[in-house]
Amino acid sequence: MIELDWKPTKNSPEPLYRQIVVYIRDKVAAGDWVIGSRLPSQRDMAEAFGVNRSTVVAAMEELISYGILESGYGGGTRVKSNTWSLLMSRPPDWSEYIKSGPFRANLPTIQAINRLEFEPGYIRIGTGELSPDLYPEKLLTKIFRRMPEVVPNLGYLGALGLPELGRAISERLREKQGIKVGPSNILITSGSLQALQLISVCMLKRGSAVYTEAPTYLKSLQVFQSAGMNMIGVPMDGEGIKYWHIKDDCKDSLLYTIPTFQNPTGTVMSEARRKELLNFAAGHRLPLLEDNAYGELWFDARPPKALKAYDTTGSVIYLGTVSKTMAPGLRIGWVAGPEAVVQRLGDVKMQTDYGASSVSQWVMTELLTSGGYDEYLEKLRVELKERRDYALAILKEEFSGMATWNVPEGGFYIWLRFDRKLPMDKIFSDALKSGVLINPGNIYDYGENNAIRISYAYAKPEELKKALKILSGIGEKYYKR
Amino acid sequence: MIELDWKPTKNSPEPLYRQIVVYIRDKVAAGDWVIGSRLPSQRDMAEAFGVNRSTVVAAMEELISYGILESGYGGGTRVKSNTWSLLMSRPPDWSEYIKSGPFRANLPTIQAINRLEFEPGYIRIGTGELSPDLYPEKLLTKIFRRMPEVVPNLGYLGALGLPELGRAISERLREKQGIKVGPSNILITSGSLQALQLISVCMLKRGSAVYTEAPTYLKSLQVFQSAGMNMIGVPMDGEGIKYWHIKDDCKDSLLYTIPTFQNPTGTVMSEARRKELLNFAAGHRLPLLEDNAYGELWFDARPPKALKAYDTTGSVIYLGTVSKTMAPGLRIGWVAGPEAVVQRLGDVKMQTDYGASSVSQWVMTELLTSGGYDEYLEKLRVELKERRDYALAILKEEFSGMATWNVPEGGFYIWLRFDRKLPMDKIFSDALKSGVLINPGNIYDYGENNAIRISYAYAKPEELKKALKILSGIGEKYYKR
């Protein structure tokens, strides 16, 4: 923890010992040297600082008198006072929840992925994000240029968000998805994740069951885990979630579903299954949380309408976002639901962050009302489909006879399942050594599996090809054992 | 709740009874007719819809068969199934916390203010926000125009936020405030409120004491209340908080302070008091949360440096924002603290909303690095000072002999204290009837007081004059009784 990569300035008017005092004080104040850390020996410090040992002694004495350092029992000197560090050393509630439960084993992989995604040099073949190459630079330039005329000011907004955006979104939901909502049914959030957060805070009791498809994107559901919910995976078939596995007594529960281009399997829930699920939900008073992040990214044919469009009993809360279709950095999502629910979520949102950025909300409004978003989506669908076809061709070449996979009709994901049980942790680290970052299936599942989530949306096609070749080589190595 | 402001279409191919079924189904599905609501009598519905009673009976029967309506025990028909409403009717944890504690009495006033602030037609003389007249339209136009060249893409960002903004803020804190921090000590948040929220989730235990100045802006601290903290007001004098009133045993506690241009009293903590408070905090291992929202809005002389600048023991977490100095709609705030703390808060932020809007963060970066923000601040200080002087002149004319007030050296607020105990609730509602929205002192205080927070930042000067005249008339009426 404690590294001495600094030397005092010899020709400074400030005495050497004083420079050392200030250096150590700042390190402790910044929290870089945490409380309880042991300092190097006086001899080592003298050497590292390039000063006499007596200079170090003088500095230590001053720092001890300030209460910043203390003499250790077994000799040596330790950092004594850094109030915040003290406070931090006590494990807070949220971390206990995260550590408990089925995520435990998965966390190190997720953390590694989160960290490595911000390090250059890896080909990322699992990233659930559009490639920067697909960023609609021209469109956004046009929109940004219009902002000065569009934005009247940047004051505080009401609980539901920018009214102009609420109107644009409710019109879009009515026209494109047949969802009957008005502006008072729409709450703007900072992405869908915040909507999940608000729902977990406002509506669910600790210990409530949250049913999800298995596999699903558990990372985005950590918010439920953290709030003490009991996550339960429900198996799927080709038509979607097998809802009949849900317990008859599902009081106080919630079902979170991604019915269209599901993450990570790409599955589309059939129209029949949607209607059955809604009947089941109404009969069991089971609220449904429909995440439609990928619904607009269809290739050849529109998927069935959103669950919310078939909902006649007010069972569904619908979540939308542009994080997957355009730009996560806008941090714009929306909840469509009954007025009372939306109002309540909005009130709590006001207490946590006073609403989403109005700059982002104006940009989004302009994207929708100018028609620019729809033109963009049309082009994006074509490009994503090309990327999908390219990925499928490589998979056929590289993984035939070793794995099977779905042919997604939209969205980002191919769920690549090896035919045999393979050591996925080793595959992850071998791939990493070869410069390939994969998203292994166990971070999506309640138990182990032999799958990998492939995203054709992020990596450049030629890089995807290179990475899939590497991955198939690694797979083969273990497959043949 | 249930209003029948709709009629079926007589010449539609859809039978009348069916149109009524769909109408009521949608009302219930949208949550507009909540569960348990009683429908009007069949006779009244027949009249309102302009149909025969038998048509209403047919529609009711169908809706009852769907489980949407049910026959009431005492006759009549009620809304039966709306799954979300059912769920909502159970009081969730957060609302229990908000209802308990010292806010109880204040809530109705705060709620009224929150609602009325979005209704036109009131002169708002307490609003803690810059007037739209002060919105730097030209500057922001310039900045928006530059966005296309500045923004590389709008992908996900790391836990601490946009690195370019972290660098710009840490440089600013070093240069302008003498706070020794680097980019790794800075976390970008969606305004200061989110920082408070993260701190309450990550660092404080239920039942921990949170000390604040009394009075303070309690509304912004509801987040601590909601999380079950025990709020304790500490009295102030002209030099700031009288910290010696804090219990010697303040383990697990936190002190939240606005040392500069305090909200609502305008007080500036003296340099001596700052140093004493830091000594006290270090000695008692009491962490300090310094909210410096107004610090850059000084008029004639710079205020003392931030507490964080004098902090040699790592006791202070510093909160900054542009919500008060420029535009709350940007939703940009920052935390400056020890690396370990900032990293932890950032991790939790990633779990709640994946970070602040990158559009806003780029706008802010450009504002800081272009020098535009500083030029703007210089002009703003002059304008705010003029508004202050204007407000003081009116107060002298209208309230002499009835009330006293501070002369703020920066920030937004004048704390107007009546010399006698007056019925503040009546003054609030009388003012409202005359079109003036005031922020009565009891929403800032732990007990009652005879004060009103006047903000010279929001209302137009001539409107402020008009409103203060009205207020003094109302005050006089009660004062003389």
HADDOCK unambig.tbl for C-alpha pairs under 7 A between the chains (distance, minus, plus):
assign (segid A and resid 25 and name CA) (segid B and resid 312 and name CA) 6.07 0.50 0.50
assign (segid A and resid 26 and name CA) (segid B and resid 312 and name CA) 6.78 0.50 0.50
assign (segid A and resid 28 and name CA) (segid B and resid 313 and name CA) 6.78 0.50 0.50
assign (segid A and resid 28 and name CA) (segid B and resid 314 and name CA) 6.59 0.50 0.50
assign (segid A and resid 29 and name CA) (segid B and resid 312 and name CA) 5.53 0.50 0.50
assign (segid A and resid 29 and name CA) (segid B and resid 313 and name CA) 4.95 0.50 0.50
assign (segid A and resid 29 and name CA) (segid B and resid 314 and name CA) 3.73 0.50 0.50
assign (segid A and resid 29 and name CA) (segid B and resid 338 and name CA) 6.91 0.50 0.50
assign (segid A and resid 30 and name CA) (segid B and resid 314 and name CA) 6.17 0.50 0.50
assign (segid A and resid 30 and name CA) (segid B and resid 337 and name CA) 6.57 0.50 0.50
assign (segid A and resid 30 and name CA) (segid B and resid 338 and name CA) 4.37 0.50 0.50
assign (segid A and resid 30 and name CA) (segid B and resid 339 and name CA) 6.53 0.50 0.50
assign (segid A and resid 31 and name CA) (segid B and resid 314 and name CA) 6.59 0.50 0.50
assign (segid A and resid 31 and name CA) (segid B and resid 338 and name CA) 4.16 0.50 0.50
assign (segid A and resid 31 and name CA) (segid B and resid 339 and name CA) 5.74 0.50 0.50
assign (segid A and resid 31 and name CA) (segid B and resid 340 and name CA) 6.44 0.50 0.50
assign (segid A and resid 32 and name CA) (segid B and resid 338 and name CA) 6.75 0.50 0.50
assign (segid A and resid 32 and name CA) (segid B and resid 339 and name CA) 6.26 0.50 0.50
assign (segid A and resid 68 and name CA) (segid B and resid 313 and name CA) 6.55 0.50 0.50
assign (segid A and resid 81 and name CA) (segid B and resid 313 and name CA) 6.34 0.50 0.50
assign (segid A and resid 82 and name CA) (segid B and resid 313 and name CA) 5.50 0.50 0.50
assign (segid A and resid 82 and name CA) (segid B and resid 314 and name CA) 5.10 0.50 0.50
assign (segid A and resid 82 and name CA) (segid B and resid 315 and name CA) 6.34 0.50 0.50
assign (segid A and resid 83 and name CA) (segid B and resid 285 and name CA) 5.24 0.50 0.50
assign (segid A and resid 83 and name CA) (segid B and resid 286 and name CA) 6.69 0.50 0.50
assign (segid A and resid 83 and name CA) (segid B and resid 287 and name CA) 5.86 0.50 0.50
assign (segid A and resid 83 and name CA) (segid B and resid 314 and name CA) 6.20 0.50 0.50
assign (segid A and resid 83 and name CA) (segid B and resid 315 and name CA) 5.04 0.50 0.50
assign (segid A and resid 84 and name CA) (segid B and resid 287 and name CA) 6.23 0.50 0.50
assign (segid A and resid 84 and name CA) (segid B and resid 314 and name CA) 6.65 0.50 0.50
assign (segid A and resid 84 and name CA) (segid B and resid 315 and name CA) 6.03 0.50 0.50
assign (segid A and resid 87 and name CA) (segid B and resid 203 and name CA) 6.82 0.50 0.50
assign (segid A and resid 88 and name CA) (segid B and resid 203 and name CA) 6.53 0.50 0.50
assign (segid A and resid 92 and name CA) (segid B and resid 202 and name CA) 5.88 0.50 0.50
assign (segid A and resid 92 and name CA) (segid B and resid 203 and name CA) 6.24 0.50 0.50
assign (segid A and resid 132 and name CA) (segid B and resid 153 and name CA) 6.51 0.50 0.50
assign (segid A and resid 135 and name CA) (segid B and resid 153 and name CA) 6.40 0.50 0.50
assign (segid A and resid 141 and name CA) (segid B and resid 148 and name CA) 4.90 0.50 0.50
assign (segid A and resid 144 and name CA) (segid B and resid 144 and name CA) 6.12 0.50 0.50
assign (segid A and resid 144 and name CA) (segid B and resid 145 and name CA) 6.69 0.50 0.50
assign (segid A and resid 144 and name CA) (segid B and resid 147 and name CA) 6.56 0.50 0.50
assign (segid A and resid 144 and name CA) (segid B and resid 148 and name CA) 6.70 0.50 0.50
assign (segid A and resid 145 and name CA) (segid B and resid 144 and name CA) 6.66 0.50 0.50
assign (segid A and resid 145 and name CA) (segid B and resid 145 and name CA) 5.41 0.50 0.50
assign (segid A and resid 147 and name CA) (segid B and resid 144 and name CA) 6.58 0.50 0.50
assign (segid A and resid 148 and name CA) (segid B and resid 141 and name CA) 4.89 0.50 0.50
assign (segid A and resid 148 and name CA) (segid B and resid 144 and name CA) 6.70 0.50 0.50
assign (segid A and resid 153 and name CA) (segid B and resid 132 and name CA) 6.52 0.50 0.50
assign (segid A and resid 153 and name CA) (segid B and resid 135 and name CA) 6.41 0.50 0.50
assign (segid A and resid 154 and name CA) (segid B and resid 327 and name CA) 5.18 0.50 0.50
assign (segid A and resid 154 and name CA) (segid B and resid 328 and name CA) 6.27 0.50 0.50
assign (segid A and resid 154 and name CA) (segid B and resid 329 and name CA) 4.33 0.50 0.50
assign (segid A and resid 154 and name CA) (segid B and resid 330 and name CA) 6.61 0.50 0.50
assign (segid A and resid 155 and name CA) (segid B and resid 327 and name CA) 5.82 0.50 0.50
assign (segid A and resid 155 and name CA) (segid B and resid 328 and name CA) 5.36 0.50 0.50
assign (segid A and resid 155 and name CA) (segid B and resid 329 and name CA) 4.98 0.50 0.50
assign (segid A and resid 156 and name CA) (segid B and resid 328 and name CA) 5.58 0.50 0.50
assign (segid A and resid 156 and name CA) (segid B and resid 329 and name CA) 5.44 0.50 0.50
assign (segid A and resid 190 and name CA) (segid B and resid 353 and name CA) 6.07 0.50 0.50
assign (segid A and resid 191 and name CA) (segid B and resid 353 and name CA) 6.52 0.50 0.50
assign (segid A and resid 193 and name CA) (segid B and resid 352 and name CA) 6.24 0.50 0.50
assign (segid A and resid 193 and name CA) (segid B and resid 353 and name CA) 5.41 0.50 0.50
assign (segid A and resid 194 and name CA) (segid B and resid 352 and name CA) 5.58 0.50 0.50
assign (segid A and resid 194 and name CA) (segid B and resid 353 and name CA) 4.86 0.50 0.50
assign (segid A and resid 197 and name CA) (segid B and resid 352 and name CA) 6.05 0.50 0.50
assign (segid A and resid 202 and name CA) (segid B and resid 92 and name CA) 5.87 0.50 0.50
assign (segid A and resid 203 and name CA) (segid B and resid 87 and name CA) 6.88 0.50 0.50
assign (segid A and resid 203 and name CA) (segid B and resid 88 and name CA) 6.55 0.50 0.50
assign (segid A and resid 203 and name CA) (segid B and resid 92 and name CA) 6.15 0.50 0.50
assign (segid A and resid 223 and name CA) (segid B and resid 351 and name CA) 6.38 0.50 0.50
assign (segid A and resid 223 and name CA) (segid B and resid 352 and name CA) 6.90 0.50 0.50
assign (segid A and resid 285 and name CA) (segid B and resid 83 and name CA) 5.26 0.50 0.50
assign (segid A and resid 286 and name CA) (segid B and resid 83 and name CA) 6.77 0.50 0.50
assign (segid A and resid 287 and name CA) (segid B and resid 83 and name CA) 5.97 0.50 0.50
assign (segid A and resid 287 and name CA) (segid B and resid 84 and name CA) 6.28 0.50 0.50
assign (segid A and resid 312 and name CA) (segid B and resid 25 and name CA) 6.22 0.50 0.50
assign (segid A and resid 312 and name CA) (segid B and resid 26 and name CA) 6.70 0.50 0.50
assign (segid A and resid 312 and name CA) (segid B and resid 29 and name CA) 5.56 0.50 0.50
assign (segid A and resid 313 and name CA) (segid B and resid 28 and name CA) 6.90 0.50 0.50
assign (segid A and resid 313 and name CA) (segid B and resid 29 and name CA) 4.90 0.50 0.50
assign (segid A and resid 313 and name CA) (segid B and resid 68 and name CA) 6.83 0.50 0.50
assign (segid A and resid 313 and name CA) (segid B and resid 81 and name CA) 6.64 0.50 0.50
assign (segid A and resid 313 and name CA) (segid B and resid 82 and name CA) 5.64 0.50 0.50
assign (segid A and resid 314 and name CA) (segid B and resid 28 and name CA) 6.75 0.50 0.50
assign (segid A and resid 314 and name CA) (segid B and resid 29 and name CA) 3.79 0.50 0.50
assign (segid A and resid 314 and name CA) (segid B and resid 30 and name CA) 6.16 0.50 0.50
assign (segid A and resid 314 and name CA) (segid B and resid 31 and name CA) 6.69 0.50 0.50
assign (segid A and resid 314 and name CA) (segid B and resid 82 and name CA) 5.24 0.50 0.50
assign (segid A and resid 314 and name CA) (segid B and resid 83 and name CA) 6.24 0.50 0.50
assign (segid A and resid 314 and name CA) (segid B and resid 84 and name CA) 6.66 0.50 0.50
assign (segid A and resid 315 and name CA) (segid B and resid 82 and name CA) 6.51 0.50 0.50
assign (segid A and resid 315 and name CA) (segid B and resid 83 and name CA) 5.15 0.50 0.50
assign (segid A and resid 315 and name CA) (segid B and resid 84 and name CA) 6.07 0.50 0.50
assign (segid A and resid 327 and name CA) (segid B and resid 154 and name CA) 5.19 0.50 0.50
assign (segid A and resid 327 and name CA) (segid B and resid 155 and name CA) 5.83 0.50 0.50
assign (segid A and resid 328 and name CA) (segid B and resid 154 and name CA) 6.27 0.50 0.50
assign (segid A and resid 328 and name CA) (segid B and resid 155 and name CA) 5.34 0.50 0.50
assign (segid A and resid 328 and name CA) (segid B and resid 156 and name CA) 5.57 0.50 0.50
assign (segid A and resid 329 and name CA) (segid B and resid 154 and name CA) 4.34 0.50 0.50
assign (segid A and resid 329 and name CA) (segid B and resid 155 and name CA) 4.98 0.50 0.50
assign (segid A and resid 329 and name CA) (segid B and resid 156 and name CA) 5.44 0.50 0.50
assign (segid A and resid 329 and name CA) (segid B and resid 357 and name CA) 5.53 0.50 0.50
assign (segid A and resid 329 and name CA) (segid B and resid 358 and name CA) 4.82 0.50 0.50
assign (segid A and resid 329 and name CA) (segid B and resid 359 and name CA) 6.93 0.50 0.50
assign (segid A and resid 330 and name CA) (segid B and resid 154 and name CA) 6.61 0.50 0.50
assign (segid A and resid 330 and name CA) (segid B and resid 357 and name CA) 5.14 0.50 0.50
assign (segid A and resid 330 and name CA) (segid B and resid 358 and name CA) 6.08 0.50 0.50
assign (segid A and resid 330 and name CA) (segid B and resid 359 and name CA) 6.28 0.50 0.50
assign (segid A and resid 331 and name CA) (segid B and resid 356 and name CA) 6.84 0.50 0.50
assign (segid A and resid 331 and name CA) (segid B and resid 357 and name CA) 5.17 0.50 0.50
assign (segid A and resid 337 and name CA) (segid B and resid 30 and name CA) 6.74 0.50 0.50
assign (segid A and resid 338 and name CA) (segid B and resid 29 and name CA) 6.97 0.50 0.50
assign (segid A and resid 338 and name CA) (segid B and resid 30 and name CA) 4.49 0.50 0.50
assign (segid A and resid 338 and name CA) (segid B and resid 31 and name CA) 4.24 0.50 0.50
assign (segid A and resid 338 and name CA) (segid B and resid 32 and name CA) 6.87 0.50 0.50
assign (segid A and resid 339 and name CA) (segid B and resid 30 and name CA) 6.61 0.50 0.50
assign (segid A and resid 339 and name CA) (segid B and resid 31 and name CA) 5.72 0.50 0.50
assign (segid A and resid 339 and name CA) (segid B and resid 32 and name CA) 6.31 0.50 0.50
assign (segid A and resid 340 and name CA) (segid B and resid 31 and name CA) 6.40 0.50 0.50
assign (segid A and resid 351 and name CA) (segid B and resid 223 and name CA) 6.37 0.50 0.50
assign (segid A and resid 352 and name CA) (segid B and resid 193 and name CA) 6.22 0.50 0.50
assign (segid A and resid 352 and name CA) (segid B and resid 194 and name CA) 5.57 0.50 0.50
assign (segid A and resid 352 and name CA) (segid B and resid 197 and name CA) 6.02 0.50 0.50
assign (segid A and resid 352 and name CA) (segid B and resid 223 and name CA) 6.89 0.50 0.50
assign (segid A and resid 353 and name CA) (segid B and resid 190 and name CA) 6.06 0.50 0.50
assign (segid A and resid 353 and name CA) (segid B and resid 191 and name CA) 6.52 0.50 0.50
assign (segid A and resid 353 and name CA) (segid B and resid 193 and name CA) 5.38 0.50 0.50
assign (segid A and resid 353 and name CA) (segid B and resid 194 and name CA) 4.83 0.50 0.50
assign (segid A and resid 356 and name CA) (segid B and resid 331 and name CA) 6.87 0.50 0.50
assign (segid A and resid 357 and name CA) (segid B and resid 329 and name CA) 5.55 0.50 0.50
assign (segid A and resid 357 and name CA) (segid B and resid 330 and name CA) 5.16 0.50 0.50
assign (segid A and resid 357 and name CA) (segid B and resid 331 and name CA) 5.18 0.50 0.50
assign (segid A and resid 357 and name CA) (segid B and resid 357 and name CA) 6.28 0.50 0.50
assign (segid A and resid 357 and name CA) (segid B and resid 360 and name CA) 6.70 0.50 0.50
assign (segid A and resid 358 and name CA) (segid B and resid 329 and name CA) 4.84 0.50 0.50
assign (segid A and resid 358 and name CA) (segid B and resid 330 and name CA) 6.10 0.50 0.50
assign (segid A and resid 359 and name CA) (segid B and resid 329 and name CA) 6.93 0.50 0.50
assign (segid A and resid 359 and name CA) (segid B and resid 330 and name CA) 6.29 0.50 0.50
assign (segid A and resid 359 and name CA) (segid B and resid 360 and name CA) 6.29 0.50 0.50
assign (segid A and resid 360 and name CA) (segid B and resid 357 and name CA) 6.70 0.50 0.50
assign (segid A and resid 360 and name CA) (segid B and resid 359 and name CA) 6.28 0.50 0.50
